[in-house]
Amino acid sequence: QVQLVEAGGGLVQPGGSLRLSCAASGSISSIYAMGWYRQAPGKQRELVAGITSGGSTNYADSVKGRFTISRDNAKNTVYLQMNSLKPEDTAVYYCYADLISFNHSGFHRSNYWGQGTQVTVSS
């Protein structure tokens, strides 16, 4: 069984910063990619940023230059440093992991999701 636990959301004023973290735990063999999606009310879920096990990153155009994704492979943890936050960044942020887990029947590759953490940017 695999769990992704997120932390770090909250309320911040425009121009402020927040740091999200997401730790994966459980029967994990290896993790390929980790990252973050977000979903604002009435909108589709969109990719914010992703990072591979080798450290390659990709970002949504709307957050480039403001957000930085990083990863601690030893801790199976991914971080999202969000600076210069804007009201349009308000959303529920979901962590994901593309990983290989194992159980009595063998190894399995799947995508796992965190429960989501609310980020609200407002004055």
Backbone hydrogen bonds in HBPLUS format (Angstrom, degrees):
<---DONOR---> <-ACCEPTOR-->    atom                        ^
c    i                          cat <-CA-CA->   ^        H-A-AA   ^      H-
h    n   atom  resd res      DA  || num        DHA   H-A  angle D-A-AA Bond
n    s   type  num  typ     dist DA aas  dist angle  dist       angle   num
A0027-SER N   A0001-GLN O   3.16 MM  26  5.71 147.9  2.27 129.8 136.4     1
A0003-GLN N   A0025-SER O   2.89 MM  22  5.35 159.6  1.93 149.4 154.2     2
A0025-SER N   A0003-GLN O   2.88 MM  22  5.35 153.8  1.95 152.5 160.1     3
A0005-VAL N   A0023-ALA O   2.97 MM  18  5.33 163.6  2.00 144.8 148.2     4
A0023-ALA N   A0005-VAL O   2.96 MM  18  5.33 158.7  2.01 145.3 145.6     5
A0007-ALA N   A0021-SER O   2.90 MM  14  5.29 141.7  2.04 149.5 150.3     6
A0021-SER N   A0007-ALA O   2.87 MM  14  5.29 156.6  1.93 151.6 154.4     7
A0010-GLY N   A0118-GLN O   2.91 MM 108  6.11 123.5  2.24 141.8 158.3     8
A0120-THR N   A0010-GLY O   2.90 MM 110  6.14 169.8  1.91 156.9 157.0     9
A0012-VAL N   A0120-THR O   2.89 MM 108  6.31 156.5  1.95 164.3 172.1    10
A0122-SER N   A0012-VAL O   2.93 MM 110  6.31 147.0  2.04 150.1 158.6    11
A0016-GLY N   A0013-GLN O   2.93 MM   3  5.48 152.3  2.01 144.7 146.4    12
A0015-GLY N   A0085-LEU O   2.72 MM  70  4.87 168.2  1.73 144.9 149.2    13
A0085-LEU N   A0016-GLY O   3.08 MM  69  5.50 175.2  2.09 152.9 153.2    14
A0018-LEU N   A0082-MET O   2.92 MM  64  5.23 150.3  2.01 143.7 153.2    15
A0082-MET N   A0018-LEU O   2.76 MM  64  5.23 169.6  1.77 179.2 177.1    16
A0020-LEU N   A0080-LEU O   2.90 MM  60  4.98 163.1  1.92 141.3 142.5    17
A0080-LEU N   A0020-LEU O   2.88 MM  60  4.98 152.9  1.95 137.7 140.0    18
A0022-CYS N   A0078-VAL O   2.86 MM  56  5.29 134.1  2.07 153.9 164.2    19
A0078-VAL N   A0022-CYS O   2.91 MM  56  5.29 155.6  1.97 146.9 153.2    20
A0024-ALA N   A0076-ASN O   2.89 MM  52  5.44 168.5  1.90 155.6 159.4    21
A0028-ILE N   A0026-GLY O   2.89 MM   2  5.66 128.7  2.16 110.3  94.7    22
A0102-PHE N   A0027-SER O   3.12 MM  75  5.69 142.6  2.26 135.8 142.1    23
A0029-SER N   A0100-ILE O   2.67 MM  71  5.36 165.9  1.68 156.3 159.8    24
A0030-SER N   A0100-ILE O   3.37 MM  70  5.32 154.7  2.44 132.4 138.4    25
A0100-ILE N   A0030-SER O   2.77 MM  70  5.32 167.1  1.79 163.6 166.3    26
A0032-TYR N   A0098-ASP O   2.74 MM  66  5.48 153.3  1.81 159.9 169.0    27
A0053-SER N   A0032-TYR O   2.76 MM  21  5.31 112.1  2.22 149.3 168.9    28
A0098-ASP N   A0033-ALA O   2.80 MM  65  5.15 169.1  1.81 155.8 158.8    29
A0034-MET N   A0051-ILE O   2.96 MM  17  5.55 160.4  1.99 157.3 162.6    30
A0051-ILE N   A0034-MET O   2.81 MM  17  5.55 154.0  1.88 169.5 174.1    31
A0035-GLY N   A0096-TYR O   3.10 MM  61  5.46 146.6  2.22 145.9 144.4    32
A0096-TYR N   A0035-GLY O   2.94 MM  61  5.46 152.3  2.02 140.5 142.5    33
A0036-TRP N   A0049-ALA O   2.80 MM  13  5.43 162.7  1.83 163.2 167.3    34
A0048-VAL N   A0036-TRP O   2.82 MM  12  5.47 165.5  1.85 147.2 147.4    35
A0049-ALA N   A0036-TRP O   3.27 MM  13  5.43 158.4  2.32 137.9 142.7    36
A0037-TYR N   A0094-TYR O   2.81 MM  57  5.12 161.0  1.84 152.1 158.6    37
A0094-TYR N   A0037-TYR O   2.75 MM  57  5.12 159.6  1.79 139.6 146.8    38
A0038-ARG N   A0046-GLU O   2.87 MM   8  5.50 150.3  1.96 150.5 160.2    39
A0046-GLU N   A0038-ARG O   2.82 MM   8  5.50 160.9  1.86 156.8 161.3    40
A0039-GLN N   A0092-VAL O   2.88 MM  53  5.33 147.2  1.99 142.5 153.3    41
A0092-VAL N   A0039-GLN O   3.02 MM  53  5.33 171.2  2.03 136.7 135.9    42
A0043-LYS N   A0040-ALA O   3.01 MM   3  5.38 157.3  2.06 140.4 137.7    43
A0060-ALA N   A0048-VAL O   2.90 MM  12  5.16 151.9  1.98 147.3 142.5    44
A0050-GLY N   A0058-ASN O   2.95 MM   8  5.36 151.0  2.04 146.9 152.9    45
A0058-ASN N   A0050-GLY O   3.04 MM   8  5.36 144.2  2.17 144.6 146.7    46
A0052-THR N   A0056-SER O   2.88 MM   4  5.30 152.4  1.96 145.5 154.8    47
A0055-GLY N   A0052-THR O   3.01 MM   3  5.14 157.8  2.06 104.5 111.7    48
A0063-VAL N   A0060-ALA O   3.05 MM   3  5.65 160.6  2.09 117.5 123.2    49
A0066-ARG N   A0063-VAL O   2.96 MM   3  5.42 160.5  2.00 136.0 139.5    50
A0067-PHE N   A0063-VAL O   3.03 MM   4  5.60 158.0  2.07 164.1 162.2    51
A0083-ASN N   A0066-ARG O   3.01 MM  17  5.16 156.7  2.07 134.4 141.0    52
A0068-THR N   A0081-GLN O   2.82 MM  13  5.07 151.5  1.90 143.1 152.3    53
A0081-GLN N   A0068-THR O   2.82 MM  13  5.07 165.3  1.84 158.6 155.2    54
A0070-SER N   A0079-TYR O   3.12 MM   9  5.21 157.1  2.17 133.9 137.9    55
A0079-TYR N   A0070-SER O   2.85 MM   9  5.21 167.8  1.86 145.7 147.6    56
A0072-ASP N   A0077-THR O   2.83 MM   5  5.27 166.0  1.85 157.2 161.9    57
A0075-LYS N   A0072-ASP O   3.08 MM   3  5.45 136.2  2.28 106.4 117.9    58
A0076-ASN N   A0072-ASP O   2.96 MM   4  5.99 109.2  2.48 141.1 159.7    59
A0077-THR N   A0072-ASP O   3.19 MM   5  5.27 168.0  2.21 141.7 143.3    60
A0076-ASN N   A0073-ASN O   3.25 MM   3  4.85 154.1  2.32  93.1 100.8    61
A0089-ASP N   A0086-LYS O   2.87 MM   3  5.39 163.6  1.90 118.9 124.1    62
A0090-THR N   A0087-PRO O   3.06 MM   3  5.63 164.7  2.08 117.1 121.3    63
A0091-ALA N   A0119-VAL O   2.98 MM  28  5.55 147.6  2.08 148.3 158.6    64
A0119-VAL N   A0091-ALA O   2.89 MM  28  5.55 163.2  1.92 161.4 167.0    65
A0093-TYR N   A0117-THR O   2.81 MM  24  5.24 173.3  1.81 149.6 147.5    66
A0117-THR N   A0093-TYR O   2.88 MM  24  5.24 146.9  1.99 136.5 147.0    67
A0114-GLY N   A0095-CYS O   2.88 MM  19  5.08 152.8  1.96 145.3 145.8    68
A0097-ALA N   A0112-TYR O   2.95 MM  15  5.26 144.4  2.08 142.8 147.8    69
A0112-TYR N   A0097-ALA O   2.88 MM  15  5.26 156.8  1.93 147.3 155.1    70
A0099-LEU N   A0110-SER O   3.04 MM  11  5.83 160.7  2.08 172.6 166.5    71
A0110-SER N   A0099-LEU O   2.99 MM  11  5.83 157.1  2.04 165.9 171.4    72
A0101-SER N   A0108-HIS O   2.81 MM   7  5.33 153.8  1.87 160.2 158.8    73
A0108-HIS N   A0101-SER O   2.81 MM   7  5.33 158.6  1.86 151.2 154.8    74
A0103-ASN N   A0106-GLY O   2.91 MM   3  5.40 152.2  1.99 147.6 156.4    75
A0106-GLY N   A0103-ASN O   3.05 MM   3  5.40 164.0  2.08 113.9 119.1    76
